[in-house]
Amino acid sequence: MRSLLLAIIAAVAIPACTQDITGGGGPGGGGGGDDQQQPTCGNGVVDPGETCDDGNTNNGDGCSSTCQTENTAAPRVGVTVDNPTLPAMDLGMSASVAVTLTSMMGYAGDVTLSVSAADSTDAAITDWVTNLDSTTATLASDGTATAHVAISAMGDAAMLAGKVKVTATFGAMTADASVDVTFNPVFRVTYTNSGTNCVYPTDGLLNNPYKVKVGRKLSIYNGGNGFGFVIHGDGQNGLQHETIGTPGTTPGNAYTSNALTDDGGGKHQFYCHGPVAGDLTEATGAQRNYFVAVP
């Protein structure tokens, strides 16, 4: 009787163990379950469901933004940029990227350009500034045309990294190229000079101060021609009065605050003066700059 009971237990247990070893599909069945990998277009590897992968997600280059082979025999326009990845730059600065349109397979006609920005999830970035110097071009057969896009963002921009895409539309077809953009968590303001006086930007004034997100820094850059300056800060919210000695902050360098904190949106004044007599001073009647820290 005991031998019979052991035999029954073994007969029930063995199939269960066999299913565990072979996988069996797990919850929900189907084999593989959650371990199945989704294709990643733009990684240079042709994954299941893709017919091509050229290492980018540009349209119009023979492999589409969804990694499907495009018709490269039809007349079309190719789009390239001179700098697909910009060096990291401060907020408040601007970078220019050259865009080249090339007639391919004898295309001749009008081309319309547009530009957009998106984050890593392809959600639109609406607070970057992207300006094309030309939104139209006319291509001759096998000819080229060039445009430029300026890219910048202010201190309160929500995102610090993403892609700027330039799209060319010609007839019912489109082609595009992308630029990887990264901003430092620093908002830059540039002061120049007119001989012996600091020259301030005409924005960021008392009634409309610069907005810089909490946790970021404010940097005042000396873009002058040979004179140093000292930045006068009010000692609040990260921007202390500069204490550097002669010759002060020299051209090509900047005086940078500590990380800004949330102080309820108070307006903070800053301006420049010379470290010693005879260096840069503030022009009589100059409108000083202000900033506020925002969430």
Backbone as JSON, one array per atom type, in Angstrom:
{
  "sequence": "MRSLLLAIIAAVAIPACTQDITGGGGPGGGGGGDDQQQPTCGNGVVDPGETCDDGNTNNGDGCSSTCQTENTAAPRVGVTVDNPTLPAMDLGMSASVAVTLTSMMGYAGDVTLSVSAADSTDAAITDWVTNLDSTTATLASDGTATAHVAISAMGDAAMLAGKVKVTATFGAMTADASVDVTFNPVFRVTYTNSGTNCVYPTDGLLNNPYKVKVGRKLSIYNGGNGFGFVIHGDGQNGLQHETIGTPGTTPGNAYTSNALTDDGGGKHQFYCHGPVAGDLTEATGAQRNYFVAVP",
  "N": [[0.84, -1.21, 0.0], [1.91, 1.26, 0.8], [3.9, 1.55, -1.16], [2.32, 1.87, -3.42], [1.11, 4.38, -2.86], [3.35, 6.11, -2.91], [4.04, 5.91, -5.59], [1.85, 7.11, -6.83], [2.14, 9.79, -5.93], [4.59, 10.5, -7.14], [3.88, 10.35, -9.84], [2.16, 12.53, -10.08], [3.8, 14.71, -9.38], [5.99, 14.82, -11.19], [5.18, 15.78, -13.86], [4.55, 18.44, -13.14], [7.01, 19.49, -12.28], [8.42, 19.24, -14.66], [7.1, 21.1, -16.25], [7.88, 23.49, -14.99], [10.63, 23.54, -15.5], [10.82, 23.76, -18.28], [9.67, 26.15, -18.82], [7.09, 26.88, -20.02], [5.56, 29.14, -20.49], [4.54, 30.75, -18.47], [2.6, 33.11, -16.48], [-0.38, 33.87, -18.15], [0.43, 32.61, -20.45], [1.6, 31.86, -23.81], [4.35, 31.79, -24.2], [7.52, 32.94, -23.45], [6.51, 35.39, -22.44], [6.85, 38.21, -20.35], [9.48, 38.61, -21.0], [9.94, 39.08, -23.64], [11.45, 41.16, -26.02], [10.87, 44.47, -27.18], [11.13, 45.96, -30.44], [13.76, 48.34, -31.09], [13.92, 51.14, -32.71], [16.49, 52.73, -34.5], [18.77, 51.91, -33.23], [20.69, 50.7, -34.72], [20.5, 48.0, -35.12], [18.75, 45.47, -36.75], [15.81, 44.69, -35.64], [13.2, 42.26, -34.79], [10.3, 42.82, -36.74], [11.26, 45.11, -37.9], [12.43, 46.36, -41.02], [14.75, 47.54, -41.64], [17.54, 49.29, -40.16], [19.23, 52.04, -39.67], [20.62, 53.3, -37.71], [19.57, 55.73, -36.94], [16.65, 57.86, -36.52], [15.63, 59.2, -38.67], [13.57, 60.37, -41.35], [13.35, 59.73, -44.91], [15.87, 58.91, -45.69], [16.15, 56.46, -46.77], [15.62, 54.6, -44.85], [13.02, 54.58, -42.71], [11.58, 56.59, -39.97], [10.35, 54.71, -38.45], [11.77, 52.51, -38.93], [11.36, 51.17, -41.41], [11.86, 50.1, -44.71], [12.41, 52.53, -47.21], [11.32, 53.85, -50.38], [13.86, 54.4, -52.45], [14.24, 55.0, -55.05], [12.58, 56.85, -56.14], [12.23, 60.31, -57.12], [13.47, 62.6, -54.75], [14.18, 64.39, -51.63], [17.08, 64.84, -49.77], [18.02, 65.33, -46.35], [20.37, 66.84, -44.27], [22.36, 67.65, -41.36], [24.9, 69.85, -40.09], [25.89, 69.43, -37.6], [25.08, 66.94, -35.75], [25.02, 66.44, -33.02], [25.0, 68.69, -30.53], [27.46, 70.43, -28.57], [27.15, 70.61, -25.0], [25.46, 73.43, -23.73], [25.0, 76.62, -22.08], [21.86, 77.71, -20.69], [20.14, 80.41, -22.2], [22.08, 80.9, -24.06], [22.75, 80.64, -27.62], [22.77, 78.36, -30.31], [23.79, 77.7, -33.65], [22.76, 75.73, -36.34], [23.6, 74.29, -39.38], [21.6, 73.41, -42.11], [21.33, 71.2, -44.75], [19.85, 70.75, -47.85], [19.37, 68.33, -50.31], [18.93, 67.54, -53.65], [17.78, 64.48, -54.87], [17.87, 61.69, -57.05], [17.07, 63.25, -59.19], [15.17, 65.1, -58.29], [13.29, 68.1, -58.56], [12.13, 71.21, -57.55], [9.89, 72.9, -55.2], [10.55, 73.18, -51.68], [9.47, 72.91, -48.37], [10.3, 73.95, -45.12], [10.21, 72.98, -41.68], [10.4, 73.09, -38.08], [10.82, 71.33, -35.0], [10.75, 70.38, -31.51], [11.49, 67.77, -29.19], [11.28, 65.6, -26.3], [12.94, 62.75, -24.72], [10.91, 60.91, -24.72], [9.46, 61.49, -26.9], [7.63, 63.46, -26.45], [6.37, 66.72, -27.02], [8.49, 69.55, -26.82], [7.85, 72.69, -25.79], [8.89, 75.08, -24.9], [11.44, 75.71, -25.77], [13.43, 77.76, -27.95], [13.34, 77.85, -31.36], [14.48, 78.82, -34.36], [14.19, 79.16, -37.81], [16.14, 80.42, -40.46], [15.2, 80.44, -42.98], [12.28, 79.24, -44.46], [11.53, 78.11, -46.8], [12.6, 76.67, -49.91], [13.94, 76.3, -53.2], [14.76, 73.7, -55.21], [17.02, 72.79, -57.73], [17.34, 70.18, -60.19], [19.38, 67.68, -58.9], [20.62, 69.58, -57.36], [21.55, 71.7, -54.49], [20.55, 73.24, -51.37], [20.74, 75.54, -48.61], [19.92, 76.1, -45.19], [19.58, 77.64, -41.95], [19.19, 76.83, -38.51], [18.49, 78.31, -35.46], [19.04, 77.59, -32.07], [17.89, 77.75, -28.79], [17.28, 78.28, -25.23], [15.51, 79.52, -22.38], [16.03, 80.43, -18.86], [13.95, 79.25, -17.42], [13.13, 77.04, -18.79], [11.58, 73.87, -19.09], [12.7, 71.35, -19.79], [15.98, 69.98, -20.13], [17.26, 68.49, -22.01], [17.0, 67.01, -25.25], [15.69, 66.49, -28.59], [16.03, 68.33, -31.58], [14.2, 68.58, -34.45], [14.41, 68.93, -37.91], [12.26, 69.23, -40.56], [11.68, 68.49, -43.93], [9.35, 69.16, -46.42], [8.09, 68.02, -49.42], [6.05, 68.04, -52.04], [4.01, 65.24, -51.59], [5.68, 64.02, -49.88], [8.07, 63.59, -47.17], [11.14, 64.41, -45.48], [13.68, 64.23, -42.97], [15.97, 65.47, -40.43], [17.8, 65.18, -37.37], [18.88, 66.89, -34.36], [20.76, 66.41, -31.52], [20.34, 67.9, -28.4], [21.62, 69.47, -25.51], [21.27, 71.25, -22.53], [23.07, 73.06, -20.05], [22.42, 73.31, -16.49], [22.39, 76.12, -16.02], [21.82, 79.54, -16.27], [22.76, 81.92, -18.54], [23.8, 85.29, -18.65], [24.97, 87.95, -20.6], [27.29, 90.52, -20.3], [28.53, 93.39, -21.94], [30.75, 96.05, -23.0], [31.1, 99.63, -23.38], [33.64, 101.11, -24.05], [34.43, 102.43, -21.19], [32.25, 101.75, -19.73], [29.91, 99.38, -18.41], [27.69, 97.49, -20.43], [24.42, 96.58, -20.39], [22.12, 93.84, -21.01], [18.99, 94.43, -22.7], [16.76, 93.14, -21.84], [15.21, 91.32, -19.07], [14.57, 93.17, -17.07], [13.33, 95.28, -14.34], [10.48, 95.2, -14.43], [10.03, 92.91, -15.86], [11.58, 90.47, -15.02], [14.41, 88.17, -15.43], [13.63, 84.71, -15.5], [14.52, 81.98, -13.61], [14.85, 78.59, -13.01], [14.38, 77.04, -9.82], [17.18, 75.64, -8.15], [18.87, 75.77, -10.29], [21.58, 77.78, -11.7], [22.72, 81.21, -11.91], [24.64, 82.91, -14.25], [26.92, 85.43, -14.96], [28.36, 86.66, -17.71], [31.39, 87.94, -19.01], [31.56, 89.63, -21.79], [33.11, 91.59, -22.91], [35.77, 93.84, -24.08], [38.56, 93.59, -23.05], [38.38, 94.75, -20.51], [37.95, 94.26, -17.01], [35.31, 93.28, -14.69], [33.28, 93.67, -11.72], [30.65, 91.9, -10.22], [27.77, 93.14, -8.78], [25.82, 91.78, -6.42], [22.77, 91.22, -4.56], [23.17, 89.69, -2.4], [21.33, 87.78, -1.76], [19.43, 84.77, -2.22], [21.38, 83.13, -3.51], [23.02, 84.69, -5.24], [25.72, 86.2, -4.46], [27.54, 89.19, -3.59], [30.24, 89.88, -5.72], [33.56, 89.19, -4.8], [36.04, 89.12, -5.88], [39.39, 90.17, -6.54], [41.42, 92.73, -8.21], [42.06, 91.89, -11.63], [39.26, 91.7, -11.54], [36.4, 89.95, -12.96], [37.41, 88.77, -15.94], [37.32, 89.36, -19.57], [35.71, 86.77, -21.38], [35.27, 85.13, -19.27], [33.16, 84.2, -16.44], [31.02, 85.21, -13.74], [29.47, 83.3, -11.34], [26.49, 82.33, -9.68], [25.46, 80.65, -6.62], [23.41, 77.65, -6.37], [20.04, 78.44, -6.98], [17.39, 79.14, -4.7], [13.98, 78.58, -3.62], [12.34, 81.4, -2.95], [9.88, 82.49, -2.86], [9.48, 84.03, -5.12], [10.81, 86.48, -5.15], [12.24, 89.53, -6.43], [15.48, 90.02, -7.62], [18.21, 92.15, -7.78], [20.95, 92.83, -9.98], [24.16, 94.03, -11.09], [27.02, 95.63, -12.69], [30.32, 96.77, -11.72], [33.51, 98.45, -11.65], [36.56, 96.83, -10.51], [38.65, 98.37, -9.63], [39.52, 101.89, -9.61], [39.12, 103.44, -12.76], [38.67, 101.18, -14.22], [35.91, 99.21, -15.58], [32.79, 100.83, -15.18], [29.44, 101.64, -14.08], [27.14, 102.88, -16.42], [25.68, 106.11, -16.34], [22.31, 106.26, -15.44], [21.74, 103.73, -16.41], [19.7, 100.84, -16.94], [19.28, 98.43, -14.65], [19.65, 94.82, -14.27], [17.4, 92.12, -13.33], [16.42, 89.13, -11.53], [14.27, 86.3, -10.92], [13.58, 83.43, -8.94], [11.99, 80.49, -9.96], [9.58, 77.83, -9.51]],
  "CA": [[0.0, 0.0, 0.0], [2.82, 2.4, 0.86], [4.55, 1.67, -2.48], [1.32, 2.41, -4.34], [0.95, 5.8, -2.56], [4.54, 6.83, -3.41], [3.98, 5.93, -7.05], [0.86, 8.12, -7.23], [2.73, 11.11, -5.68], [5.61, 10.73, -8.16], [3.22, 10.58, -11.13], [1.61, 13.89, -10.08], [4.87, 15.7, -9.21], [6.93, 14.89, -12.31], [4.76, 16.74, -14.89], [4.63, 19.81, -12.63], [8.42, 19.9, -12.33], [8.81, 19.36, -16.06], [6.6, 22.38, -16.75], [8.69, 24.57, -14.45], [11.94, 23.55, -16.13], [10.75, 24.17, -19.68], [9.16, 27.51, -18.92], [5.65, 26.72, -20.14], [4.87, 30.37, -20.87], [4.29, 31.59, -17.31], [1.26, 33.68, -16.4], [-0.9, 34.4, -19.4], [0.81, 31.73, -21.54], [2.14, 32.52, -24.99], [5.78, 31.55, -24.38], [8.38, 34.12, -23.38], [5.9, 36.32, -21.5], [7.37, 39.56, -20.22], [10.88, 38.68, -21.42], [10.04, 39.4, -25.05], [11.93, 42.52, -26.2], [10.28, 45.25, -28.25], [12.17, 46.52, -31.32], [14.2, 49.7, -30.8], [14.34, 51.75, -33.97], [17.57, 53.7, -34.37], [19.92, 51.38, -32.5], [21.64, 50.09, -35.64], [20.26, 46.56, -35.19], [17.45, 45.16, -37.34], [15.05, 43.86, -34.7], [11.97, 41.71, -35.37], [9.32, 43.85, -37.06], [11.93, 46.15, -38.67], [13.02, 45.93, -42.28], [16.05, 48.19, -41.73], [17.88, 50.15, -39.02], [20.48, 52.71, -40.06], [21.22, 53.97, -36.56], [18.89, 56.99, -36.61], [15.19, 57.82, -36.74], [15.31, 60.2, -39.68], [12.84, 59.95, -42.55], [13.85, 60.2, -46.2], [17.23, 58.47, -45.97], [16.09, 55.06, -47.19], [15.1, 53.82, -43.72], [12.13, 55.56, -42.1], [11.64, 56.78, -38.52], [9.85, 53.48, -37.82], [12.67, 51.44, -39.41], [10.82, 50.47, -42.56], [12.59, 50.48, -45.92], [11.73, 53.52, -48.04], [11.6, 53.81, -51.81], [14.95, 55.32, -52.74], [14.34, 55.19, -56.5], [11.75, 57.98, -56.53], [12.84, 61.63, -56.88], [13.23, 62.96, -53.35], [15.1, 65.35, -51.05], [17.82, 64.4, -48.58], [18.24, 66.38, -45.36], [21.47, 66.59, -43.35], [22.77, 68.78, -40.51], [26.35, 69.84, -39.96], [26.26, 69.05, -36.23], [23.97, 66.14, -35.22], [25.04, 66.5, -31.55], [25.6, 69.94, -30.09], [28.08, 70.44, -27.24], [26.26, 71.17, -23.98], [25.58, 74.89, -23.64], [24.2, 77.24, -21.02], [20.6, 78.35, -21.01], [20.37, 81.8, -22.57], [22.96, 80.93, -25.22], [22.14, 80.17, -28.86], [23.63, 77.62, -31.24], [23.29, 77.68, -35.02], [23.02, 74.48, -37.05], [23.37, 74.39, -40.83], [20.77, 72.34, -42.68], [21.56, 71.1, -46.19], [18.86, 70.01, -48.64], [20.02, 67.81, -51.51], [18.08, 66.87, -54.63], [18.19, 63.11, -55.13], [17.15, 61.04, -58.15], [16.56, 64.24, -60.12], [14.07, 65.93, -57.8], [13.37, 69.54, -58.79], [10.89, 71.84, -57.11], [9.86, 73.62, -53.94], [10.67, 72.45, -50.42], [9.07, 73.68, -47.2], [10.99, 73.5, -43.91], [9.63, 73.25, -40.37], [11.28, 72.62, -37.01], [10.13, 70.97, -33.77], [11.62, 69.83, -30.47], [10.83, 66.73, -28.4], [12.14, 64.97, -25.3], [13.3, 61.36, -24.99], [9.69, 60.13, -24.9], [8.82, 62.08, -28.07], [6.69, 64.52, -26.06], [6.8, 68.0, -27.57], [9.07, 70.6, -25.97], [7.26, 73.91, -26.35], [9.5, 76.3, -24.38], [12.7, 76.02, -26.42], [13.3, 78.69, -29.07], [13.95, 77.3, -32.57], [14.17, 79.74, -35.47], [14.78, 78.92, -39.13], [16.35, 81.66, -41.21], [14.44, 80.31, -44.22], [11.34, 78.12, -44.37], [11.27, 77.59, -48.14], [13.74, 76.59, -50.84], [13.64, 75.71, -54.5], [15.89, 72.88, -55.62], [17.19, 72.33, -59.1], [17.69, 68.77, -60.26], [20.72, 67.36, -58.39], [21.18, 70.75, -56.69], [21.48, 71.77, -53.04], [20.19, 74.51, -50.75], [21.13, 75.55, -47.2], [19.23, 76.96, -44.24], [20.16, 77.55, -40.61], [18.25, 76.87, -37.41], [19.07, 78.77, -34.2], [18.44, 76.84, -30.98], [18.2, 78.31, -27.48], [16.24, 78.12, -24.21], [15.68, 80.44, -21.27], [16.33, 79.81, -17.57], [12.82, 78.52, -16.86], [12.76, 75.91, -19.66], [11.32, 72.69, -18.27], [13.57, 70.25, -20.17], [17.36, 70.34, -20.43], [17.81, 67.63, -23.07], [16.01, 66.53, -26.21], [16.07, 66.54, -30.0], [15.4, 69.3, -32.48], [14.05, 67.93, -35.76], [14.1, 69.77, -39.07], [11.51, 68.42, -41.52], [11.48, 69.04, -45.27], [8.17, 68.64, -47.09], [8.15, 68.25, -50.86], [4.92, 67.28, -52.55], [3.37, 64.43, -50.56], [6.73, 63.31, -49.17], [8.85, 64.33, -46.18], [12.43, 63.88, -45.03], [14.07, 65.02, -41.81], [17.22, 65.2, -39.74], [17.66, 65.58, -35.97], [20.03, 67.4, -33.62], [20.7, 66.17, -30.08], [20.62, 69.16, -27.7], [21.68, 69.41, -24.04], [21.56, 72.52, -21.86], [23.54, 73.02, -18.66], [21.46, 73.93, -15.57], [22.95, 77.44, -15.73], [21.3, 80.57, -17.16], [23.84, 82.88, -18.79], [23.55, 86.67, -19.08], [26.23, 88.49, -21.08], [27.54, 91.97, -20.24], [29.61, 93.9, -22.78], [31.08, 97.4, -22.54], [31.31, 100.68, -24.37], [34.78, 101.86, -23.53], [34.64, 102.25, -19.75], [30.97, 101.47, -19.08], [29.23, 98.12, -18.67], [26.47, 97.56, -21.23], [23.54, 95.51, -19.95], [21.04, 93.44, -21.93], [17.79, 95.26, -22.57], [15.69, 92.35, -21.23], [15.51, 91.01, -17.67], [14.49, 94.4, -16.29], [12.53, 95.2, -13.12], [9.09, 94.83, -14.7], [9.99, 91.58, -16.49], [12.89, 89.9, -14.68], [14.73, 86.82, -15.9], [13.1, 83.62, -14.69], [15.47, 80.87, -13.54], [14.27, 77.55, -12.16], [15.02, 76.71, -8.54], [18.2, 74.61, -8.28], [19.82, 76.16, -11.34], [22.46, 78.89, -11.35], [22.79, 82.39, -12.77], [26.03, 83.18, -14.59], [27.08, 86.69, -15.69], [29.54, 86.46, -18.57], [32.04, 89.15, -19.5], [31.78, 89.58, -23.24], [33.71, 92.86, -23.28], [37.0, 93.87, -24.87], [39.79, 93.92, -22.33], [38.15, 95.28, -19.18], [37.32, 93.39, -16.03], [34.23, 93.87, -13.91], [32.82, 93.0, -10.51], [29.2, 91.85, -10.21], [27.11, 93.5, -7.53], [24.62, 91.02, -6.1], [22.17, 91.71, -3.32], [23.5, 88.77, -1.31], [20.19, 86.91, -1.48], [19.07, 83.71, -3.16], [22.49, 82.52, -4.24], [23.92, 85.61, -5.94], [26.45, 87.05, -3.52], [28.37, 90.23, -4.2], [31.53, 89.32, -6.12], [34.66, 89.73, -3.98], [37.32, 88.91, -6.56], [40.22, 91.37, -6.63], [41.84, 93.21, -9.52], [41.26, 92.8, -12.45], [37.86, 91.29, -11.58], [36.08, 88.91, -13.95], [37.97, 89.23, -17.21], [36.59, 88.93, -20.76], [35.76, 85.33, -21.65], [34.98, 84.41, -18.03], [31.86, 84.53, -15.88], [30.78, 85.11, -12.31], [28.31, 82.41, -11.25], [25.85, 82.24, -8.37], [25.16, 79.33, -6.09], [22.1, 77.17, -6.81], [18.98, 79.3, -6.51], [16.37, 78.51, -3.86], [12.64, 79.14, -3.76], [12.1, 82.42, -1.92], [8.57, 83.09, -3.1], [9.43, 84.87, -6.32], [11.37, 87.8, -4.94], [13.06, 90.07, -7.5], [16.83, 90.29, -7.14], [18.93, 93.05, -8.67], [22.4, 92.66, -10.14], [24.76, 94.95, -12.05], [28.48, 95.54, -12.64], [31.16, 97.96, -11.51], [34.92, 98.1, -11.79], [37.25, 96.43, -9.28], [39.49, 99.5, -9.2], [39.25, 103.1, -10.37], [39.63, 103.42, -14.12], [38.12, 100.03, -14.94], [34.52, 99.38, -15.96], [31.82, 101.39, -14.24], [28.07, 101.6, -14.57], [26.76, 104.11, -17.11], [24.64, 106.89, -15.67], [20.95, 106.0, -15.92], [21.6, 102.37, -16.95], [18.66, 100.02, -16.32], [19.9, 97.21, -14.12], [18.93, 93.57, -14.51], [16.78, 91.45, -12.18], [16.0, 87.75, -11.76], [13.45, 85.64, -9.91], [13.64, 81.97, -8.98], [10.64, 79.94, -10.16], [9.54, 76.36, -9.3]],
  "C": [[0.87, 1.25, 0.0], [3.49, 2.63, -0.49], [3.6, 2.27, -3.5], [1.14, 3.91, -4.14], [2.13, 6.62, -3.08], [4.52, 6.94, -4.93], [3.01, 6.99, -7.54], [1.42, 9.53, -7.06], [3.75, 11.46, -6.75], [4.99, 11.06, -9.51], [2.65, 11.98, -11.22], [2.71, 14.93, -10.1], [5.72, 15.87, -10.45], [6.46, 15.83, -13.41], [4.86, 18.2, -14.42], [6.05, 20.32, -12.68], [8.88, 20.11, -13.75], [8.35, 20.69, -16.64], [7.43, 23.54, -16.25], [10.02, 24.68, -15.18], [11.87, 24.1, -17.55], [10.15, 25.54, -19.85], [7.66, 27.55, -19.04], [4.9, 27.99, -20.47], [4.55, 31.27, -19.71], [2.88, 32.13, -17.32], [0.83, 34.26, -17.74], [-0.51, 33.57, -20.6], [1.5, 32.48, -22.65], [3.62, 32.35, -25.17], [6.57, 32.83, -24.34], [7.84, 35.19, -22.46], [6.53, 37.7, -21.54], [8.81, 39.71, -20.71], [11.04, 39.08, -22.88], [10.4, 40.88, -25.23], [11.23, 43.19, -27.37], [11.4, 45.81, -29.13], [12.49, 47.96, -30.94], [14.73, 50.32, -32.09], [15.41, 52.79, -33.71], [18.78, 53.2, -33.63], [20.93, 50.68, -33.4], [21.49, 48.6, -35.79], [18.87, 46.32, -35.75], [16.74, 44.17, -36.43], [13.84, 43.26, -35.4], [10.93, 42.81, -35.58], [9.92, 45.01, -37.84], [12.45, 45.57, -39.97], [14.39, 46.56, -42.51], [16.31, 48.91, -40.41], [19.24, 50.76, -39.31], [21.08, 53.53, -38.94], [20.65, 55.33, -36.25], [17.41, 56.83, -36.85], [14.77, 58.93, -37.7], [14.5, 59.59, -40.81], [13.57, 60.44, -43.79], [15.25, 59.76, -46.54], [17.29, 57.0, -46.37], [15.57, 54.14, -46.11], [14.32, 54.79, -42.85], [12.32, 55.66, -40.59], [11.05, 55.6, -37.75], [10.61, 52.26, -38.31], [12.0, 50.53, -40.43], [11.52, 51.0, -43.8], [11.76, 51.43, -46.78], [12.14, 53.34, -49.5], [12.66, 54.85, -52.14], [15.12, 55.58, -54.24], [13.54, 56.41, -56.96], [12.49, 59.28, -56.31], [12.49, 62.12, -55.47], [14.28, 63.98, -52.91], [15.77, 64.72, -49.84], [18.07, 65.58, -47.66], [19.38, 65.96, -44.44], [21.74, 67.84, -42.52], [24.26, 68.69, -40.27], [26.81, 69.43, -38.56], [25.11, 68.27, -35.61], [23.91, 66.12, -33.69], [25.75, 67.77, -31.12], [26.33, 69.76, -28.77], [27.11, 71.07, -26.24], [26.52, 72.67, -23.85], [24.68, 75.41, -22.53], [22.86, 77.71, -21.57], [20.87, 79.84, -21.27], [21.33, 81.96, -23.72], [22.21, 80.41, -26.44], [23.18, 79.47, -29.72], [22.98, 77.62, -32.61], [23.72, 76.38, -35.7], [22.68, 74.67, -38.52], [22.62, 73.16, -41.32], [20.96, 72.35, -44.2], [20.48, 70.22, -46.82], [19.52, 69.59, -49.94], [19.0, 67.12, -52.4], [18.64, 65.49, -54.91], [17.28, 62.5, -56.2], [16.44, 62.06, -59.04], [15.42, 65.1, -59.61], [14.34, 67.4, -58.11], [12.04, 70.15, -58.36], [11.04, 72.51, -55.76], [9.94, 72.68, -52.75], [10.28, 73.39, -49.3], [9.73, 73.1, -45.96], [10.2, 73.88, -42.66], [10.55, 72.65, -39.32], [10.44, 72.35, -35.77], [11.14, 70.42, -32.79], [10.83, 68.83, -29.65], [11.81, 66.14, -27.41], [12.36, 63.51, -25.64], [12.09, 60.45, -25.16], [8.89, 60.59, -26.11], [7.7, 63.06, -27.71], [7.24, 65.86, -26.52], [7.39, 68.9, -26.49], [8.63, 71.92, -26.57], [7.93, 75.19, -25.86], [10.95, 76.48, -24.8], [12.43, 76.98, -27.57], [14.06, 78.11, -30.26], [13.52, 78.16, -33.76], [14.93, 79.35, -36.73], [14.98, 80.25, -39.84], [15.66, 81.63, -42.56], [13.54, 79.09, -44.11], [10.98, 77.54, -45.73], [12.57, 77.57, -48.94], [13.24, 76.0, -52.15], [14.89, 74.99, -54.98], [15.86, 72.62, -57.12], [17.54, 70.85, -59.07], [19.15, 68.55, -59.9], [21.41, 68.56, -57.74], [21.06, 70.67, -55.18], [21.01, 73.16, -52.6], [20.52, 74.4, -49.26], [20.26, 76.51, -46.41], [19.93, 76.79, -42.9], [19.05, 77.62, -39.57], [19.0, 77.28, -36.15], [18.3, 78.11, -33.06], [18.86, 77.46, -29.65], [17.07, 77.99, -26.51], [16.55, 79.07, -23.06], [15.81, 79.68, -19.94], [15.21, 79.02, -16.97], [12.35, 77.39, -17.77], [12.64, 74.65, -18.82], [12.33, 71.57, -18.53], [14.96, 70.77, -20.52], [17.97, 69.5, -21.55], [16.69, 67.16, -23.97], [16.57, 66.58, -27.61], [15.33, 67.67, -30.69], [15.39, 68.67, -33.87], [13.67, 68.96, -36.81], [13.47, 68.87, -40.13], [11.35, 69.17, -42.83], [10.27, 68.36, -45.9], [8.24, 69.02, -48.56], [7.08, 67.38, -51.51], [4.24, 66.54, -51.4], [4.4, 63.72, -49.69], [7.42, 64.22, -48.15], [10.18, 63.63, -45.95], [12.86, 64.76, -43.86], [15.44, 64.62, -41.3], [17.1, 65.79, -38.33], [18.99, 66.04, -35.38], [19.82, 67.1, -32.14], [21.16, 67.43, -29.35], [20.61, 68.92, -26.19], [22.05, 70.79, -23.51], [22.1, 72.25, -20.46], [22.49, 73.7, -17.77], [21.95, 75.3, -15.09], [22.37, 78.42, -16.75], [22.34, 81.67, -17.3], [23.29, 84.23, -19.26], [24.9, 87.26, -19.47], [26.25, 90.01, -20.97], [28.69, 92.31, -21.19], [29.99, 95.28, -22.23], [31.24, 98.35, -23.7], [32.43, 101.57, -23.86], [34.99, 101.58, -22.07], [33.36, 101.94, -19.0], [30.46, 100.09, -19.42], [27.98, 98.4, -19.5], [25.63, 96.33, -20.89], [22.59, 95.08, -21.07], [19.8, 94.29, -21.69], [16.58, 94.45, -22.11], [16.06, 92.06, -19.78], [15.49, 92.24, -16.79], [13.49, 94.24, -15.14], [11.11, 94.71, -13.38], [8.94, 93.46, -15.36], [11.32, 90.87, -16.26], [13.12, 88.53, -15.34], [14.13, 85.8, -14.94], [14.07, 82.44, -14.77], [14.9, 79.83, -12.57], [15.1, 77.33, -10.9], [16.0, 75.55, -8.75], [19.21, 74.88, -9.37], [20.62, 77.38, -10.88], [22.33, 80.03, -12.35], [24.25, 82.72, -12.99], [26.11, 84.46, -15.41], [28.42, 86.66, -16.39], [30.08, 87.8, -19.04], [32.37, 88.99, -20.98], [32.42, 90.84, -23.76], [35.05, 92.71, -23.98], [38.19, 94.37, -24.05], [39.6, 94.42, -20.92], [37.53, 94.22, -18.27], [36.14, 94.07, -15.38], [34.01, 93.07, -12.63], [31.29, 93.05, -10.52], [28.68, 92.19, -8.81], [25.84, 92.67, -7.41], [24.06, 91.51, -4.79], [22.4, 90.76, -2.14], [22.39, 87.81, -0.97], [20.01, 85.89, -2.6], [20.21, 83.29, -4.07], [23.45, 83.46, -4.9], [24.55, 86.58, -4.94], [27.19, 88.15, -4.29], [29.74, 89.64, -4.5], [32.65, 90.0, -5.33], [36.02, 89.56, -4.63], [38.09, 90.23, -6.65], [40.54, 91.75, -8.06], [42.4, 92.06, -10.34], [39.78, 92.42, -12.51], [37.64, 90.12, -12.52], [36.48, 89.43, -15.33], [37.16, 88.73, -18.4], [36.8, 87.44, -21.04], [35.48, 84.5, -20.42], [33.65, 84.91, -17.47], [31.88, 84.44, -14.36], [29.45, 84.39, -12.12], [27.8, 82.33, -9.82], [25.9, 80.82, -7.84], [23.8, 78.89, -6.65], [21.0, 78.03, -6.18], [17.95, 78.5, -5.7], [15.04, 79.22, -4.07], [12.38, 80.12, -2.63], [10.79, 83.15, -2.17], [8.5, 84.04, -4.26], [9.94, 86.28, -6.12], [12.25, 88.24, -6.09], [14.42, 90.48, -6.94], [17.62, 91.06, -8.2], [20.4, 92.65, -8.79], [22.9, 93.61, -11.22], [26.27, 94.88, -11.89], [29.11, 96.87, -12.25], [32.61, 97.51, -11.57], [35.55, 97.71, -10.47], [38.15, 97.54, -8.73], [39.14, 100.72, -10.04], [39.87, 103.0, -11.75], [39.18, 102.22, -14.92], [36.63, 100.27, -15.19], [33.67, 99.94, -14.83], [30.44, 101.28, -14.85], [27.72, 102.94, -15.21], [25.64, 104.81, -16.35], [23.28, 106.59, -16.29], [20.75, 104.61, -16.49], [20.5, 101.61, -16.2], [19.26, 98.68, -15.92], [19.02, 95.98, -14.38], [18.44, 92.96, -13.2], [16.49, 89.99, -12.55], [15.07, 87.31, -10.64], [13.66, 84.14, -10.05], [12.22, 81.42, -9.05], [10.7, 78.42, -9.95], [9.79, 75.6, -10.58]]
}
